[in-house]
Every structure is written in structure tokens, then in C-alpha cells.
Amino acid sequence: MVVLQQFQDWLANYIPSWLAYLIPLFVAFVVLTVFILLMVMVFIYLERRGVGRFQIRRGPNRAGPFGILQPVADTIKVLIKEDIVPTSADRWVHLLAPIVVFVPALVIFAVIPFAPTAIVADLNIGILYIVAISSLGVIGIFMAGWGSGNKYAAVSAMRSVAQMVSYEIPLVLSIAGVLIIAGSLSMRAIVEAQNVPFFLLQPLGFLIFFLAATAEIQRSPFDLAEAESEIVAGYNIEYSGIKFALFYLAEYTHAFAVCAIVTALFLGGWNGPGLPSAIWFMIRVLLVFGVLLWLRSTLPRFRVDQLMAFAWKGLFPLAVINLFITAGEMIAFPEFPRWLLFVNIPIAAILIVLWSGFFRPAGEAVSFERYGRGVGKGLALTFRHLFRPPITVQYPEERLTPAPRFRGNMLVWDEEACIACRACARACPVSIIDIETKKAEKGLTVEKLEIDFGRCLFCGLCVEACPKEALFMSRDYELASYKRGQLVVTKEQFIAAEKRPSAYGYPEREAEMPPQTLLAPPKEKS
Amino acid sequence: METGLTIAFWVLAVVSVASALAVVLLRDVFRAALFLVLCFFTVAGIYITLSADFLAVAQILIYVGAVAVLIIFAIMLTREAQRGSPSGRFRLPAFVLAVGFLITMVLVVTGTDWHVIKGIPNEPTTSSLAQTLFNEDGGYVLPFEIAAALLLAALIGAIVLVREK
């Protein structure tokens, strides 16, 4: 506000006042948009790496150091993809939908207070503006669902609107508690009112807001509208190229916005010692995003009826009770002293436990074993995963060592030991061993040997049939070629090939083999 | 500032009238509903140019965020909407009614003696609104509560009507 106003006042000395008013706003808009797009790239990178770590994977790590160029590569890829409009689509509605979803997500940032001086418009109705603007996104999703002319997209749009309309109510009611304490709708005033972060004074409101906001931006476990396993990405289904990119962008812009709102409303915003205030703000935003990732990689998706029940029977009544308690406390103690946090935290805990008794998400009463300890154990497990080395095998550089008696894809043939008895060819159940012999000074030699590994069963009977130690299974497991003909291996290739025989059929050789490495990590001692 | 406001007003006014016409004239019900959203939105913009920021936000929150969404929801649930506009059996009566309503509105608007405030409204608008609403001698608390009770009655009525026996 301050920086922007100084810029406007300075410019007003040189050009007409309305231009001087608009130009700094335009500059602020461009700067903010570039900043948000960069942050969205950071968020996408963090999400993919973070979810990878929560699942003991590595995440993208090929493009650039630590894979930091992956979002750039993805952006370029998505921009050069073909732009498709289905024939059954309502063309204009289909084209406009991504923009209608993206723009509200962007303009929310006009009232986000990154620092005392870094806020584009410190509206006196700040938080109400956010609530109003974020209710617009649902229209875009509607347009995408209807305009695509696809039934999955339509199902997704219905789910999405039911979800957003339902969760908006607990969302707004939980904000009301904060507004009562702060005594203002302005985002700046709300942050300035937080000597004690409001998540301590409003623990229940904080939880309700966080869950409802997660549902509003449709992230896991509330991502029913784009449930890949049920309705194949929902309203996204007919979108490709830059239009899909806009949806993707809007999703992460929304996530960033919600993290910033949680930070401003409940976590004390920019307050903090030492570091610049904008840095404190961004640290908190990233922490909130980390929690979102944690929930996403732990909890399974809700069912539609559970989702609705959770909003209407769970969050909504609790939000109303919270509002009443906060209003009562405000009347009793107009100053809202800090010690109330020692009252409010136990009240929140008791209310959550009591309320879960009334609430039957899956037709059965909520048990502590399942929804308390169970969810807690899940969260603890995914958190522990962060500190374990990833189990991903970086394939071309690292390979797994197969079992000692592995039956690999190419036989190992020892020309010296072979007596050309053709026992292997006779043993082969699919008759792929083509062998021709000719008389030599002593016995026979192999004239021609061709084996078609495209048809091989890897049964190992040829190795078992060999009377001498001339034929072995291999320990290689790559079997790929551009043409089927290349899978036919000839005598010369057998002689030239790198020999890595397995101990199949020769148990006495097992001890020489390197120990097997498995994809699953060895069991921890309990 | 004055030039900017004038430009903003004319842009918003033209867009809102055009989208309102589109709502009535378009055959495709879904597109008509989307133009209704645009119309609500531009009206909110006009409120902003009049420094009525709270009213503008309430307009977006209630009309765009709730009313329009429910209208679109109803259209999606209507079988007829899949095949374009429903049949026009009521076209003539509706036209007569609409013209009658338009004449009434124009007469009311031109006939009313509007109070025009010359100064800039108080900042912040929210606290002045609250003071008017809940001031010492009762303010508008009673109408406010009556409106709430009315909405609650409508809500319960709707549930009772559609409830399975």
C-alpha cells in the first residue's frame, strides 16, 4: 500500500492524475503476476519432490541439478502440445473456462499482505473480497464441465459445485471468529492484531478453516472433482495444451493463495524477529504448503457422501459453535486477553471428541481406533518416510542384482565346452533353437546357431538338457529391440556377447553369485 | 480521477446492458446463465465506481457466487436444457409481463426523488454500515432479524417439500 501510494503520488506530478493512478497499479499487477507464476513453479517442483519423499521416492531429478528445471521442461512440453476442441463441445464456453478459473485465483493476491508495505490494495473489506472472489472459480469449473460435452466432465462439475457450495459455509463461519477478535475486515489490520497468532486463540476455527480451504481448492483428500481413478480427471478430461496448463496453473495459484490466507489469518502473517517481514511470510506459506503435501500423501480420497456429511454434519455445526463461543468470550472480555488460549485449546479438543461421537461418516460410529489413532499412525508413517533413503532405482546407472538362479533373457553359450549334441534344441518346448552341426576331426562342431528370443519362454529346459557345462541362463533382464528380427541371436553374437551366466541348473555355482538386491527395503528390526 | 470514473462507468454500463440483453435473447440456456453472471459482475463494478465496496462484494458473493451458481446447477439438472431452449408456449404472456414490468420500473426510477450525496462516503464503509444497522435506538435490527427468520422459514419449507415420505 505504502510503496504503491508513494509511486502514485510521485507520478501524479508529471502526468494526468487518473493515469498516475492506473500506471502504478498496472506495474504492480505485472510484478505480482510474474512473482506468482515463479512461485507456482516453485510450488510444483516442491510438490513433486515433496510427495516423492513422503512416498520414499526421489521425485523428478533428471532435468537440471536436483531436477529444478523439471517445471520449465513441463511448461514447454505442455505449450507445444496440440490444442484440441471436441466436436461435441460448446466451443466458446470450452475456451473461456480455463481463463474464468485462473483469473479469480490471480486477483485474490491483490489483498494478500506479504509485508506491511507490500500489499497492492489494503481494502477495508479485504477478507470479504477474498471470500467473494474465490466463489467465482466454481463457475469456471462449471463451464469446463458443461462446455466439454463429456459425461465425466459433467459429473465432475456437479461434484465440484456441491463441494464448493457446501464447504464455503464453514469456511466463512470460521473466518468470522477471527474477525470478531481482530475487529476489522482489512487483511493488514488482521495481521497487525496478532500479538499471539490466531491459531492459538482460535484453534477450532483454524482447523475448520484449514480443512474447508483444502476442500475449496480441491486438493487431496478432497479432490473428488478430478478423481483420476473414478472419473478420469473430471473437468480436465477434454483439455490439452495451453488450456490444460491454465487449469494446472490455477490449481497451484489457488494453493498458494490459500497458504497465504492461512498465514495472514491464523499464523501471524509477517510478524517475526530478525528476517525481513516478507521472508517470514513466505516461510510460513511454505510450511502450510508442506502440511498440505503431508495430508495429500497420507490420506485416501473421501467418498462423495462422506464428503458432504463431513461438511454439513461435521464442520458446519462446529463452526457455528465456535462462532458462538468466540462471540461470548468477546462480550465477557472485550480485550480478548492471551490467557484465553488456555481455555480455547481444551474447548476445541473436547468439542472435536464430543462431536465425532454424533457423526457417522460410513454408517458406523467414529471410533478413536480408526479416525484418531489410525490417521495419526498414517501421518507418522509418511513423516518417517522423509528421513529414509529413497528406494527408487536410478535405472541406467543403478541396476538391481537378480536372484542367483535368475533365468534371464539371453543364454550364455560356451563354444569350447559345447559338443554339438543338439540336446538343447530337442529339449526346447517352442523349438526356437536352430542348430546345424558338421563333422570335425574329433566329434562335431556347431556350424550354425540361431535362437529367437522373441519366442523364448525362459523355461530353462535347454540349460538342464545340456550334458556339458556349455549353456547357461543369463542374469541380464533387458529385453528390448526396435524390430522383432533383432531378437534373433546368432552364433557370432553369442561368442561376442558379454557373459554373465546365472546359477540356474548349476546349484554348486550359486555361492559365486553376487547377493540379490530387492526393490523392497530390508525389514527393520522390531 | 473523474475521467477514469467516467470511462469505467460507460464500459461497465454498456457491458451490463449488452449481457442483460443476451440473457433474454440467447437460445442456449446455459450461455444465457453465463451472461447473467457477467451482468451481475458488471453491476458490482458499477457499485465500486460509486464507492460502495461492501455492496459490490456482497453482490458478487450472493448473486454470482450463490444465485447464479444455483441457476446453472438447475440448468444442468434439467433434461430439456440438453436440447437448447425449452418450448416457447409462454412467449407472448411473458413478453407482455416483461413490458409491463419495464414500464413500471422506468416510471418508478424517473418519478422518485433520489437523495444524491455530494461528498465522498465515509471510510471505512463497513463500520459506518454497522453503526447504521445496529445504532442506539434500535437501528435496523428488527428488519434484519425478520429477513433472517424469513430465509430460515423458506429453507425449512424447501426441505419439507422435497423430503421423502
Chai-1 contact restraints between the chains, C-beta under 6 A:
chainA,res_idxA,chainB,res_idxB,connection_type,confidence,min_distance_angstrom,max_distance_angstrom,comment,restraint_id
A,S17,B,M1,contact,1.0,0.0,6.0,A-B,restraint_1
A,W18,B,M1,contact,1.0,0.0,6.0,A-B,restraint_2
A,W18,B,T3,contact,1.0,0.0,6.0,A-B,restraint_3
A,W18,B,G4,contact,1.0,0.0,6.0,A-B,restraint_4
A,N124,B,P124,contact,1.0,0.0,6.0,A-B,restraint_5
A,N124,B,T126,contact,1.0,0.0,6.0,A-B,restraint_6
A,I125,B,D53,contact,1.0,0.0,6.0,A-B,restraint_7
A,I125,B,F54,contact,1.0,0.0,6.0,A-B,restraint_8
A,I125,B,V57,contact,1.0,0.0,6.0,A-B,restraint_9
A,L128,B,V57,contact,1.0,0.0,6.0,A-B,restraint_10
A,Y129,B,V57,contact,1.0,0.0,6.0,A-B,restraint_11
A,A132,B,V57,contact,1.0,0.0,6.0,A-B,restraint_12
A,A132,B,I60,contact,1.0,0.0,6.0,A-B,restraint_13
A,A132,B,L61,contact,1.0,0.0,6.0,A-B,restraint_14
A,S135,B,G65,contact,1.0,0.0,6.0,A-B,restraint_15
A,V138,B,V69,contact,1.0,0.0,6.0,A-B,restraint_16
A,I139,B,V37,contact,1.0,0.0,6.0,A-B,restraint_17
A,F142,B,I72,contact,1.0,0.0,6.0,A-B,restraint_18
A,W146,B,F30,contact,1.0,0.0,6.0,A-B,restraint_19
A,V161,B,F73,contact,1.0,0.0,6.0,A-B,restraint_20
A,L185,B,T126,contact,1.0,0.0,6.0,A-B,restraint_21
